[in-house]
Amino acid sequence: MYCGNCLRDNGLVTALLQMGHQATLVPLYLPLTLDEADQSAGVPVFMGGINVYLDQKFALFRAAPSWLRRRLASRRLLKWAAGRAASTRPEKLGDLTLSMLRGEEGFQGRELDDLSGWIQSQPKPDALCLSNALLIGLARRLKRDLGAPVVCMLQGEDGFLDSLPEPFRDLCWQTLAQRVRDADVLVAPSRHFAQLMSGRLGLAPGQVKVVYNGIKLHEVADGSSTPAEGRNGTPVLGFFSRMCAEKGLDLLVEAYVLLRKRGQLKGLRLKIGGSCGPRDAPLVETLRGRLRSAGLEGEAEFCPNLSLADKLAFLRSLSVFSVPARCEEAFGLYVIEALAAGVPVVQPRSGAFPELIEATGGGVLCKPGDPESLAEAVEGLLLAPERARALGERGRKAVIEQFSAKRMAEGMLEVIRTVK
């Protein structure tokens, strides 16, 4: 499964390297799964998922010989293990999450020793960036060993933490609130998420900086926007994210059925792309059945786990894009990718989406969790193709100016300079 955080991190390091800086991407838990060149290639995987899990569950394993731990952290074995698993299930990971947040006080001390030792063997960094706050347990030890400031990025951790079972949910939030003080600065991808996490962690206003996520533009924005009437005059409604209820895929399918029943958009097609793992397959089959019962199965296309080239072609084939997520997204990288392809978006009035629509001018908002409101907003755009085309073009220009990987890297450098 492609991970939005991994794609962002890889894009950030790529941009820093292109700007002439030295930057190293260190994979934790698992090798990165990307649709572009992997900047972590050749770097060992630390805090390997198998070792981290066994450390948590078996006290005897914490004394396992180093050669065994190295073998269990091999990229090949970790990829094999990940390929046989479903996505992470918070309800089964409360104790492990708490242990990781406790860092040197948790059960993964040997893994932290190895990570610190390896970083100390490299040229001394000016700063360490933690990809998300669930890694904040590493900050205290790494700051002490390396004498470098720690920047911790916030990237939608609230949903995972809120899904943990009690008593771990409260314990993890309490531990996170204590441990974020070990970071020199926190960085959120939107004003919305900065305010939300500041409140939940008891931080003063201004303690969290905002740097928008960015994408590599030369592969997405080709200088032209997608025609609002779609290919061959047939409008296409699209979705591209993880195929799950959290991202609102069932809401989009229901809105599509409503649109076809209304009859104003004859021939409207539905294209669904994104990651689809073992845990997502049952929902996809249920939605296929819903489309079949409505006589629309042949009008919908499911495109799971696409390559980068296929993803870009997918986005450019759309007339309108929507991921009506139920969760309050911290950002929503898929919105920026669609806008970069010149496709106007319809998003719920929740999370960071109003902020992104305001910043780009590339879409409209609808009522969260409401297929009827979503259908009305999509229909309004498709029945006004000139307006849809103008929104897509405005959004594309805004993404080029404000949401490139280079702009993201520049923003991170500004933050790092304040703590160096």
C-alpha positions as CSV (number, residue, x, y, z in Angstrom):
1,M,0.0,0.0,0.0
2,Y,1.3,3.5,-0.9
3,C,1.6,5.7,2.2
4,G,1.0,9.4,1.9
5,N,3.5,10.2,4.5
6,C,6.2,8.2,2.7
7,L,5.4,9.9,-0.5
8,R,5.7,13.3,1.2
9,D,9.0,12.4,2.9
10,N,10.5,11.1,-0.3
11,G,9.4,14.2,-2.1
12,L,10.9,16.4,0.6
13,V,14.3,14.7,0.5
14,T,14.3,14.7,-3.3
15,A,13.7,18.5,-3.3
16,L,16.3,19.2,-0.7
17,L,18.9,17.2,-2.7
18,Q,18.0,19.1,-5.9
19,M,18.5,22.3,-4.0
20,G,22.0,21.3,-3.1
21,H,21.5,20.2,0.5
22,Q,22.6,16.9,2.0
23,A,19.7,14.9,3.2
24,T,19.2,11.3,4.1
25,L,15.9,9.4,4.3
26,V,16.0,6.6,6.9
27,P,13.2,4.0,6.6
28,L,11.6,2.8,9.9
29,Y,9.5,-0.3,10.4
30,L,9.3,-1.3,6.7
31,P,10.9,-0.4,3.4
32,L,9.1,2.4,1.7
33,T,6.6,1.6,-1.0
34,L,6.7,4.4,-3.6
35,D,5.6,5.1,-7.1
36,E,8.9,7.1,-7.7
37,A,12.6,6.8,-7.1
38,D,13.3,5.7,-3.5
39,Q,15.6,8.2,-1.8
40,S,16.1,5.6,1.1
41,A,17.6,3.0,-1.2
42,G,20.8,1.6,0.3
43,V,20.0,2.8,3.8
44,P,19.2,0.0,6.4
45,V,15.7,-0.3,7.7
46,F,15.7,0.6,11.4
47,M,13.1,-0.2,14.1
48,G,12.2,-3.1,11.8
49,G,8.6,-4.1,12.2
50,I,9.3,-7.7,13.1
51,N,11.9,-6.9,15.7
52,V,9.7,-4.1,17.2
53,Y,6.8,-6.5,17.5
54,L,8.8,-9.3,19.0
55,D,10.5,-7.0,21.5
56,Q,7.0,-5.9,22.6
57,K,5.5,-9.4,23.0
58,F,8.4,-11.6,24.2
59,A,10.9,-10.5,26.9
60,L,13.3,-13.3,25.9
61,F,13.6,-11.9,22.4
62,R,15.0,-8.6,23.7
63,A,18.2,-10.5,24.4
64,A,18.3,-12.1,20.9
65,P,21.7,-12.1,19.2
66,S,22.4,-9.2,16.9
67,W,22.9,-11.4,13.8
68,L,19.3,-12.7,14.2
69,R,17.9,-9.2,14.6
70,R,19.7,-8.1,11.5
71,R,18.3,-10.9,9.5
72,L,14.8,-10.1,10.7
73,A,15.3,-6.5,9.6
74,S,16.2,-7.4,6.0
75,R,14.3,-5.5,3.3
76,R,13.3,-8.8,1.6
77,L,11.8,-10.3,4.7
78,L,10.1,-7.2,5.8
79,K,8.5,-6.8,2.3
80,W,7.4,-10.4,2.4
81,A,5.8,-10.0,5.8
82,A,4.1,-6.7,4.9
83,G,2.7,-8.3,1.8
84,R,0.9,-10.9,3.8
85,A,-0.6,-8.5,6.3
86,A,-3.6,-6.2,6.2
87,S,-3.3,-2.5,7.1
88,T,-2.4,-1.5,10.6
89,R,-5.2,-2.1,13.1
90,P,-5.1,0.4,16.0
91,E,-7.3,-1.8,18.1
92,K,-4.5,-4.4,18.4
93,L,-1.6,-2.0,18.9
94,G,-2.3,-0.1,22.0
95,D,0.6,-1.5,24.1
96,L,3.1,-1.3,21.2
97,T,2.1,2.3,20.5
98,L,2.6,3.3,24.1
99,S,6.0,1.5,24.3
100,M,7.2,3.4,21.1
101,L,6.0,6.7,22.5
102,R,8.1,6.0,25.6
103,G,11.2,5.7,23.6
104,E,14.2,4.7,25.7
105,E,11.8,3.7,28.5
106,G,9.9,1.3,26.2
107,F,10.7,-2.3,25.1
108,Q,12.4,-1.3,21.9
109,G,15.6,0.0,23.5
110,R,18.0,-2.1,21.4
111,E,16.4,-0.9,18.2
112,L,16.8,2.7,19.3
113,D,20.5,1.9,20.2
114,D,21.1,0.6,16.6
115,L,19.4,3.7,15.0
116,S,21.4,6.1,17.1
117,G,24.6,4.3,16.5
118,W,24.1,4.3,12.8
119,I,23.3,8.0,12.6
120,Q,26.3,8.8,14.7
121,S,28.4,7.0,12.1
122,Q,27.2,9.4,9.4
123,P,28.2,13.1,8.9
124,K,26.7,15.0,11.8
125,P,23.2,16.4,10.9
126,D,22.2,20.0,11.3
127,A,18.7,18.7,12.3
128,L,16.8,15.5,12.6
129,C,13.2,15.4,11.2
130,L,10.7,12.9,12.6
131,S,8.1,12.0,10.0
132,N,5.2,12.0,12.5
133,A,4.5,12.4,16.2
134,L,4.1,8.7,16.7
135,L,7.9,8.6,16.5
136,I,8.4,11.3,19.2
137,G,9.7,8.7,21.6
138,L,13.0,8.7,19.6
139,A,13.6,12.5,20.1
140,R,15.0,12.6,23.6
141,R,17.7,9.9,23.0
142,L,18.7,11.1,19.6
143,K,19.0,14.8,20.7
144,R,21.2,13.7,23.6
145,D,23.5,11.4,21.4
146,L,23.7,13.7,18.3
147,G,23.5,17.2,19.8
148,A,21.2,18.2,17.0
149,P,17.8,19.8,17.1
150,V,14.7,17.7,16.4
151,V,11.9,18.8,14.2
152,C,8.7,16.7,14.5
153,M,6.1,16.7,11.8
154,L,2.4,16.2,12.6
155,Q,0.5,14.2,10.0
156,G,-3.0,13.0,11.1
157,E,-1.9,11.0,14.2
158,D,-5.2,11.9,16.0
159,G,-7.3,9.4,14.1
160,F,-5.0,6.5,14.9
161,L,-4.6,7.4,18.5
162,D,-8.4,7.9,19.0
163,S,-8.9,4.3,17.6
164,L,-6.7,2.7,20.2
165,P,-8.5,0.7,22.9
166,E,-8.6,2.0,26.5
167,P,-6.7,2.4,28.7
168,F,-4.1,2.8,26.0
169,R,-5.9,5.7,24.2
170,D,-5.6,8.0,27.2
171,L,-2.2,6.8,28.1
172,C,-0.8,7.4,24.6
173,W,-2.3,10.9,24.4
174,Q,-0.9,11.8,27.8
175,T,2.6,10.4,26.9
176,L,2.5,12.2,23.5
177,A,1.7,15.5,25.3
178,Q,4.7,15.0,27.6
179,R,7.1,13.8,24.9
180,V,6.4,16.5,22.3
181,R,8.3,18.8,24.6
182,D,11.5,16.9,23.6
183,A,11.1,18.3,20.0
184,D,12.6,21.7,19.3
185,V,9.7,22.6,16.9
186,L,6.5,20.9,15.6
187,V,5.4,21.3,12.0
188,A,1.8,20.7,10.8
189,P,0.6,20.5,7.2
190,S,-2.3,22.9,7.7
191,R,-3.6,25.6,10.0
192,H,-6.5,23.3,10.8
193,F,-4.3,20.5,12.1
194,A,-2.0,22.9,13.9
195,Q,-4.9,24.3,15.9
196,L,-6.4,20.9,16.5
197,M,-3.2,19.3,17.8
198,S,-2.2,22.4,19.8
199,G,-5.5,22.1,21.7
200,R,-5.2,18.3,22.3
201,L,-1.6,18.5,23.4
202,G,-1.9,21.6,25.5
203,L,0.4,23.7,23.4
204,A,0.5,27.5,23.4
205,P,-0.5,29.3,20.2
206,G,2.4,29.6,17.8
207,Q,4.3,26.5,19.1
208,V,3.3,24.6,16.0
209,K,4.5,25.9,12.6
210,V,2.6,25.3,9.4
211,V,4.3,24.1,6.2
212,Y,2.0,22.8,3.5
213,N,2.7,19.4,1.9
214,G,3.9,19.5,-1.7
215,I,4.3,17.3,-4.7
216,K,6.7,16.9,-7.6
217,L,5.1,19.1,-10.2
218,H,6.9,18.2,-13.4
219,E,5.3,14.8,-13.5
220,V,1.7,16.0,-12.8
221,A,1.2,19.5,-14.1
222,D,1.8,19.3,-17.8
223,G,0.7,22.8,-18.6
224,S,-2.9,22.0,-19.5
225,S,-6.0,21.3,-17.6
226,T,-8.4,18.4,-18.2
227,P,-11.6,19.3,-20.2
228,A,-14.6,19.4,-17.8
229,E,-16.7,17.3,-20.2
230,G,-14.2,14.4,-20.0
231,R,-12.9,12.1,-22.7
232,N,-15.0,11.8,-25.8
233,G,-17.6,14.1,-24.3
234,T,-18.4,11.6,-21.5
235,P,-18.1,13.1,-18.0
236,V,-16.1,11.1,-15.4
237,L,-16.3,11.3,-11.6
238,G,-13.2,10.1,-9.9
239,F,-11.8,9.0,-6.6
240,F,-8.1,8.3,-5.7
241,S,-7.1,7.3,-2.2
242,R,-7.2,4.2,-0.1
243,M,-10.4,2.3,-1.0
244,C,-12.0,2.3,2.5
245,A,-14.9,3.7,4.4
246,E,-12.7,6.2,6.3
247,K,-12.0,7.9,2.9
248,G,-15.7,7.9,2.1
249,L,-15.6,5.6,-0.9
250,D,-19.1,4.2,-0.1
251,L,-20.4,7.8,0.1
252,L,-19.1,8.5,-3.4
253,V,-20.6,5.4,-4.8
254,E,-24.0,6.3,-3.3
255,A,-23.7,9.8,-4.7
256,Y,-22.9,8.4,-8.1
257,V,-26.0,6.2,-8.0
258,L,-28.1,9.2,-7.1
259,L,-26.7,11.2,-10.0
260,R,-27.5,8.5,-12.5
261,K,-31.0,8.2,-11.1
262,R,-31.6,11.9,-11.6
263,G,-30.9,11.6,-15.3
264,Q,-29.3,15.0,-15.8
265,L,-25.9,13.5,-16.4
266,K,-26.5,10.6,-18.8
267,G,-23.5,8.5,-19.5
268,L,-21.6,9.8,-16.4
269,R,-18.9,7.3,-15.5
270,L,-17.2,6.5,-12.2
271,K,-13.5,5.7,-11.9
272,I,-12.1,4.6,-8.5
273,G,-8.3,4.4,-8.0
274,G,-5.9,4.1,-5.1
275,S,-4.5,1.5,-2.8
276,C,-6.6,-1.6,-2.0
277,G,-5.2,-4.1,0.5
278,P,-6.7,-7.3,2.0
279,R,-8.6,-5.3,4.6
280,D,-10.2,-3.1,1.9
281,A,-11.3,-5.9,-0.4
282,P,-14.6,-6.7,1.3
283,L,-15.8,-3.1,1.0
284,V,-14.9,-3.0,-2.6
285,E,-16.9,-6.2,-3.3
286,T,-19.9,-4.7,-1.4
287,L,-19.7,-1.6,-3.5
288,R,-19.5,-3.6,-6.7
289,G,-22.7,-5.3,-5.6
290,R,-24.3,-1.9,-4.9
291,L,-23.5,-0.8,-8.4
292,R,-24.6,-4.1,-9.9
293,S,-28.0,-3.8,-8.1
294,A,-28.4,-0.3,-9.6
295,G,-27.6,-1.6,-13.1
296,L,-24.3,0.5,-13.2
297,E,-21.5,-2.0,-12.7
298,G,-20.5,-1.6,-16.3
299,E,-20.3,2.1,-15.9
300,A,-17.8,2.0,-13.0
301,E,-14.1,1.1,-13.1
302,F,-11.9,0.1,-10.2
303,C,-8.2,0.7,-10.7
304,P,-6.2,-0.5,-7.6
305,N,-2.5,0.1,-6.8
306,L,-1.6,2.0,-10.0
307,S,2.0,2.9,-11.0
308,L,2.9,6.6,-11.1
309,A,2.4,6.8,-14.9
310,D,-1.0,5.1,-14.6
311,K,-2.0,7.3,-11.7
312,L,-1.2,10.5,-13.7
313,A,-3.2,9.2,-16.7
314,F,-6.0,8.3,-14.4
315,L,-6.2,11.8,-12.9
316,R,-6.0,13.5,-16.3
317,S,-9.0,11.4,-17.5
318,L,-11.4,12.8,-14.9
319,S,-13.9,15.6,-15.1
320,V,-14.5,16.1,-11.3
321,F,-12.6,14.6,-8.4
322,S,-13.8,13.8,-4.9
323,V,-12.6,11.9,-1.8
324,P,-15.5,12.5,0.7
325,A,-13.4,11.4,3.7
326,R,-15.3,10.8,7.0
327,C,-12.1,11.5,9.0
328,E,-11.0,15.1,9.5
329,E,-8.0,15.1,7.2
330,A,-4.8,16.9,8.4
331,F,-4.1,17.7,4.7
332,G,-5.2,15.5,1.8
333,L,-2.4,15.2,-0.7
334,Y,-4.8,13.6,-3.2
335,V,-6.6,17.0,-3.5
336,I,-3.4,18.7,-4.6
337,E,-2.6,15.9,-7.1
338,A,-6.0,16.2,-8.7
339,L,-5.8,20.0,-8.9
340,A,-2.3,19.8,-10.4
341,A,-3.8,17.8,-13.2
342,G,-6.4,20.6,-13.7
343,V,-9.3,18.6,-12.3
344,P,-11.8,20.5,-10.0
345,V,-12.6,18.9,-6.7
346,V,-15.6,18.5,-4.5
347,Q,-14.7,17.9,-0.8
348,P,-16.6,17.9,2.5
349,R,-16.6,21.0,4.6
350,S,-14.3,19.4,7.3
351,G,-10.7,19.0,8.3
352,A,-8.2,20.8,6.1
353,F,-10.4,20.8,3.0
354,P,-11.9,24.2,3.4
355,E,-8.4,25.6,3.9
356,L,-7.2,23.9,0.7
357,I,-10.2,25.0,-1.3
358,E,-9.7,28.6,-0.1
359,A,-5.9,28.5,-0.8
360,T,-6.3,27.1,-4.3
361,G,-9.8,28.2,-5.5
362,G,-10.0,24.9,-7.2
363,G,-13.2,23.4,-6.1
364,V,-16.4,23.5,-4.0
365,L,-17.4,22.2,-0.6
366,C,-20.4,20.0,0.4
367,K,-21.9,18.7,3.6
368,P,-19.8,16.0,5.3
369,G,-21.1,12.5,5.3
370,D,-24.1,13.4,3.0
371,P,-24.3,11.6,-0.4
372,E,-27.2,13.9,-1.5
373,S,-25.1,17.1,-0.8
374,L,-22.1,15.5,-2.6
375,A,-24.3,14.6,-5.6
376,E,-25.7,18.1,-5.9
377,A,-22.2,19.7,-5.8
378,V,-20.8,17.3,-8.4
379,E,-23.9,17.8,-10.6
380,G,-23.6,21.6,-10.3
381,L,-20.0,21.5,-11.7
382,L,-20.7,19.0,-14.5
383,L,-23.7,21.0,-15.7
384,A,-21.6,24.1,-15.8
385,P,-18.5,22.9,-17.7
386,E,-17.0,26.4,-18.2
387,R,-17.1,27.0,-14.4
388,A,-15.6,23.6,-13.8
389,R,-12.9,24.2,-16.3
390,A,-12.1,27.6,-14.7
391,L,-11.9,26.1,-11.2
392,G,-9.6,23.3,-12.4
393,E,-7.3,25.8,-14.1
394,R,-7.3,28.1,-11.1
395,G,-6.4,25.2,-8.9
396,R,-3.7,24.0,-11.1
397,K,-2.0,27.4,-11.1
398,A,-2.3,27.7,-7.3
399,V,-0.7,24.3,-6.8
400,I,2.2,25.2,-9.1
401,E,2.8,28.4,-7.1
402,Q,2.1,27.1,-3.5
403,F,2.2,23.3,-3.3
404,S,5.3,22.1,-5.0
405,A,7.9,19.9,-3.3
406,K,10.3,22.7,-3.6
407,R,8.0,25.1,-1.7
408,M,7.6,22.4,1.0
409,A,11.4,22.1,1.3
410,E,11.9,25.8,1.5
411,G,9.3,26.0,4.2
412,M,11.0,23.2,6.2
413,L,14.4,24.9,5.8
414,E,12.9,28.1,7.2
415,V,11.7,26.2,10.3
416,I,15.0,24.4,10.7
417,R,16.9,27.6,10.7
418,T,14.9,28.9,13.6
419,V,16.3,26.0,15.8
420,K,19.8,25.5,14.5
